[in-house]
Each structure stands twice: as structure tokens, then as C-alpha cells.
Amino acid sequence: MKTIASAFVKAKKAFGPALKDKTNPAFRSKYADLGACLEAVEDALLDNGIALTQETSLDETGVTVETVMLHESGESIRFGKLHVPASKQDPQGYGSALTYARRYSLITACGIAPEDDDGNAASRQPARQAPDVSAILKGIATSSTLDILKSNFTNAMQMLDPGYHVAITDATNKRKQELTPKKEAA
């Protein structure tokens, strides 16, 4: 881990902003899409011998993504799995969930935040996008396995302010009881 850790720190110093260059018509707000997030980090990573990959898998409720950094030395860093429920059980719903999961997994792994794309962006603190707590709770409630539940819980605890930790823990414990096989009485 020594070689990749050093290379990642050097790359992080060269990360650019994830520019909010797309508009969400439903909310009339700007956001940084997956392409903008990749553009903010990819050159810096490659210049330091790091390739970025994102492993994906589907299940009956959504998609799971894990961002992995591979260094030319053979060392790697895995950043944990993120499960996002599909809003609809069709290709568009799964595609949207996949793009969302890839974007947020990347943002979290690289420690970047989308910034405004106006001329004052360089003089301001990066804008932090508030996580969608209801989507996180839904992801926990619809976790299909204990492994996915554990991953969703870990990611939620890292993403959310401590004020939400009790609700996340309660929802996780409830789903864990539902997923744990019941022992039959003798």
C-alpha cells in the first residue's frame, strides 16, 4: 500500500473541480455529471500511475458499484461498495441508478465535491451536495443480502452527519432482522 498511497496523495493535489455543467430539468438546478467528475480526476490519477475502475453488479432492486484504484506497481485500493436502488425496474431505471452510483462512488473515493462553474468558483469553498437521506434509507430497506446491507450502512455512516446515524442504525438493524434466517424452535 505504500506505493499507491504516495501516488494517490500526489494525484489528489492535482485534482480539478467537478464542474456543474448539466441541468436537472425536474429541479432546475445544475449538477456535475459523471463525465465532469471523471474529468476532474482521471488525468491526475493516470499521471501518477493509477488507473481507476468501477466494478458493477445488478440485483433485483438496483445496482452496486465499487471504485477501485489500480497502481502500476500492482497495489490497489478498494473504496467500498455503494448500492443504489433503481427507481424503475426497466433499463432506464437501472441505467440512472448505475450512473448515480458510479458518480457518487467516484466523488467519495476521490474526496472531491462538485463546484459551481462560474468565475468565482476558485475563490469559494467547494459546494457540498446534501445526501438524499430518503434514498439512503430506501437503499437500506431494500438491501437484498446482508453483505449489501453492511455496505450500504457503512457508506451511509460515512456520508451523513452524525444527526442521522441513529435513524440509519435503526433502519439497518430492522432490515438485518428481516434478512437473518429464523431458527426453528426445537
N, C-alpha and C positions, 0 to 999 in steps of 0.2 A: 504493500500500500504506500510505501514511501515515495516511489517514483510518480505514481499517478496523483498523489496528494499534492506534491510540489507543482506538477504540471497544471493541475486544476486551479490552484491558487494563482499561478501566473496567468492562466486563461481568464479567470474571473476579473482580474484587473483590467482586461481589455474588452469585457462585455459592453455592448452598446445598449441603448434603451429599446424596449419593445414598444414601438410607436403605435398609438391608437389610430390606425388609418382606415378602419372599416366602421360602418354604421349599422347598428341594430335597428331595423325599422320598427319593431314592436315597441321599443322603449325610446327611440330617437336618441340613442346615446352612442358614443364612439367606443371602440374596443380594439385591442391588439389581437389580430388573428394568429393562427398557428404559424403562418409564414413569417409574420413580423417577429414572433418570439424566436423562431429558428434563426432568422437573420441577425438578431441581437447577439447570439452566442456562437453560432457554428464556425465562423472564421477563426475566432479566438481559440476555440477548442482544437480545431484542426492544426492551427499554427503551433500548438503545444503538444501535438502527437496524440490527441484524444479524439476518438470517433464516438458519436452519440447514436445510440439505437434506442428504440422503444418497442418492447415486447408486448404483444397484444393477445387477448383471448376474449371470446364471447361466451355468454351463458344465456339462460332463458330470460334474464332480467336486464341485461346490459352488457357493458364491456369493461375489461380490466386492462390497465396499461402499467408497465413498469419501465421507467427510464434507466438506462444502463450506459455508463461511460466506459469505453474500452481504450486503454493506453497502448501505444506501440510496444511497450515493454512486456505486454501480456497481462498486466494488472488491470483490474476492473473495479468499478464502484456501482452498486445497485442501490436505487433510491426508494425502494418500497413500492408496493402495488397500490394503485388507486382504482377503485371500482366506481363507475358512473352508470346509473340506471338509464335505460333507453326510454325516452318519453313516449314513443310509439313502438309497437312490435312489428316494424317494417324496415326496409333498407334505409329510408331516410332517418328514421328514429335512431337506428343503430349507428348510422354514419355521423349524425350530430353528436351522439354520446361519445363516439370514438375521437372525433376532433376535439371535443371539450376535454376529454380525459387526457389526450396527448398534450394539449396546451397547458393544462394545469399541472400535470406531472412534470413537464419541462420547466415551467416557471418555478415550481417548488424545488426541483433538483438544482437548478442554477442560481436560485436566490435572486431572481430578477422580478421586477414589478413593472407592469405597463405604465408608461409615462405619457403625458399629453404631448401632442406633436406640434405645438405652436412654438413661436420663437422664444418664449420664456421657459421652456422645459428645462434647459440646462441650469437655470438659476433656482429651481424649486426642488423640494424633496420629491422622490418618486411617489406617485399616487398608488395607494394600496386599494385593491378592489376587495370589498367585503365579501366573504364567502357566503354562499346561499345555504343557510342553516337548514331550511326545509328540505332542500335537495340532499344534503348530507344525511339528515335523519331518515329520509326515504331510502337512501342507499344502504343504510344500516338495517332498516326494517325489511328490505328485500334481499339482503345478502343470502346467497343460495348455499354457501358452505361456511363452516367455522373458520377456515383459512381466509376467505374473502371478508368475513365479518371482522376478524382480527386486523386485517389490512385496512379496512375502512375505518375502524376505531382508531388505529394508530395515526392514520392520515388526518382524521378529524381533530384529534387532540393536538396535532402539530399546527393545523391551520387556524383553529378557533381560539378566541380569547378564553381565559380561564372561566369566565362567567358562564360559558356554555358547557363546560366539562361535566357537570352533574347530569344535565339532560342527555348528553352523548353517552355517558356511562350507564344511565338508567335504560336508555333505548338499546344499548348493546347487550346489557345483561338480560333484558327481556327476550331479544332475538336469540341469544345464546341458549336460553332455556328452551325455546321453540325448536332449535336445531339439534339439541343434545338428545340422543335416543333415551327414552324412558326405560328404566329397569323394571322388569316384570316382577310382581310380588311372588314370593315362593309359596 
